[in-house]
């Protein structure tokens, strides 16, 4: 029962992800900001649908685990806008502390296993992590694109910023990187990204 109690404690702590708001708005509910729980589910589904586009064969179960785990640290650390480079530097340490706390709530071996998966995602060296990172970068771009550039326009994002920040997509999927470049070009043409 002690093991189950620890697992249930973390499970209920994860409910807090539903209250962490991101900068991107959901397509289905015009104007409403996406929360981190929705993002994690959406990008995990994306992995199942897009597996064939990974540069290398991947263990899709591991990719899905990474994507479901990667942002739970936002319970403590909050969401950082991907184009805010100053905040991103501080965020890494805050997220590591959050990961230690959250995974530390679990039975030791389970917490260690999930922490290792989270760290593998963060290091982005394995084929699974590269592919998961690519998907994590692409999904907000898709939401921005299909919401007429909403967050790009609100924050004055440039073409150069979009291409630079999202260049890691190519490491996980050359096909999705080609699509990213097409999205960026169309966003510039539509006036959603500044042509700089």
ABEGO torsion letter per residue (X at the ends): XAAAAAAAAAAAAAAAAAABBBABBBAABBGBBBBAAAAAAAAAAAAAAAAAABABBBBAAAAAAAAAAAAAAAAAAEBBBAABAAAAAAAAAAAAAAAAAAAAABBAAAAAAAAAAAAAAAAGABAAAAAAAAAAAAAAAAAAAAAGGAAAAAAGBBAAAAAAAAAAAAAABAAAAAAAAAAAAAAAAAGABBBX
